[in-house]
Amino acid sequence: MIEDKMRPIHPGEILREDFMVPLKMKPAAFATVLDLPLPVLSDVLNEKRSISAEIAAHIVRHFGGHVDFWLRLQKSYDDKTASLKPGQPGPARPAASS
């Protein structure tokens, strides 16, 4: 079996880095566009909340794609983080760009 050395990537990171940042949007404006409450979106963007089917539907309504894409990303993240041993640090994260 091939060991996956890639760090777990939360869907919120993808939403933030691949959608919000390129659009040069602040979280409040992004929440308005997605028709999500700011606290909910902020938690997702800060990787403190999972992507639910409802949140995924809001993303898909605005950007297109499929709800299953976002739900599979979340499941993959959950599976990878659950497999980390207690006390074992996760793979290093790149520094956030300003």
N, C-alpha and C positions, 0 to 999 in steps of 0.2 A: 504494500500500500504506500502511496506517495503521501508524505507529510506536507500539509499546507502551512507554509511559513508566513503567509501573508497575514497581516494584522486584521482583526475584524473591523469592518467598516460599517458604521451606523448609517441608515438611510438619511438621517438628518444631516450628516456630513455631505452626502451627495446632493441633497436638496440645497444646502447652503452654498457649497463650492461650485456646483455645476449649473445652478439655476439662479439663485439670489445674487451672488457676487457678480457674475457676468452681466446681469441686468442692472447692476449698480443700485440695488434696492436696499432700503433699510428694512429691518424686520417688521415694523408697523405697516409699511406700505405693502410689503410682501403678504402679510396676513390679510390685508384688505383685498388684494388681488385674488388670493386663494379663498376668500370668504371663511376664514378661520379666526377664532379668538386669538389675540396676540399671545396670551399666556400659553395656550396650547401649542402654537407654532414655535414660540421661543423655546419651550421644553424640547420639542423635536429637534430644532436647529442646534440646541446645546446638548443633544444626545441624552436627555434625561427622560424622554418619553418615547415609547414605541410608536411606529406607524400603524395605525388601525385601518380597517377597511374604510371607515368613514373619512379619515384624513387622506388616505390614498385616493378616494373618489374625488375629493376637492382638488388634489394635485392633477389628476387625470382630466378633470373637466376643463382646467385652464391650459395645461401643457400637452394634453393628448397622451397616448400610450394606453397601458392597461393597469388596472388595479392590482392584478396578480404580480406584475413586475415589482411593485413596491412591497407587497406582502412577502414575496420570495426574498427580497433583500433583507427585510426584517427577520425572517425566519433564519436565513443564513447567519446574520449577525448574532441572533439569539443562540443558535447552535454552537457557533464558534466561541462565544463568550462563556457558555455553559461548560464547554469542554476544558477551559483553563482550570488548572488545579488551584485550589485555595492557597493563597499566599504566593502564587506564581505570577510575576508581573507579565502583563500582556506585551506584545511586540511594541517597539518604540513607535511613537507617533511623530510625524513631521511637525515642525514648528508652524504655528498659524501665521499666515501672512497678513500684514496690516494694510 
